Amino acid sequence: MLANLKSGKFKVTSYKKSSVVHFDGETCSKLEIILSGRVAVDRIDESGNLLTISEFYKNDILGGNLLFSKNPYYPMTVLTKLPTDILEIDREALFELFCNNPVFLRTYLELTSDRAFILGNKIKHYINKTIRESIMNYLNYESKIQNSNHIKLNTTKKALAEKIGVQRTSLSRELAKMREDGLILFDTDSITLLK
């Protein structure tokens, strides 16, 4: 790896918070692995609302599903949410790694397939869903991940609202209705599913 870093085939780039990593329409020419920090794929709708399509954390990859495509262009803007360090691997160096290391290739294919599946599910959940359905989808997913009906919120209510594509006030209003309907209990740090 050191030889690849010295040759420029691998490179570590540091970004400040709220930096653009990739613009909508930019060509994807390298695989990127997040070493630290957090980035998000954001879209602004016709009303000017920010919708966070997906977030990426340490050890997640960017560009994996685009790099070898016939249309290798980022479909949305990618922004840092925290100061972030990213390892960039040149496309040809990556291909060489695939040829020489089948285990690495298999891991790469698993990661890109899983990410495509998660993104497809997320988009499916956004289309024609009520706010309540979007919240329940998120809570059910987190309940499975955390293996508990008592879900610790690892995000602010504002970030959660962006994640499910609604205004923060709409989210708060719907959470209050869901509490009145006996579906959930919540405080600032957690939400408990009752049914």
Buried (B, 14 or more C-beta within 10 A) or exposed (E): EEEBEEEEBBBEEEBEEEBEBBEBEBEBEBBBBBBEBBBBBBBEEEEEEEBBBBBBEEEBBBBBBBBBEEEBEBEBBBBBBEBBBBBBBBBEBBBBBBEEEEEEBEEBEEBBEEBEEEBEEBEEBBEEBEBBEBBBBBBEBBBEEEEEBEBEBEEEBEBBBBBBBBBBEEBBEBBEEBBEEEBBBBEEEEBBBEE
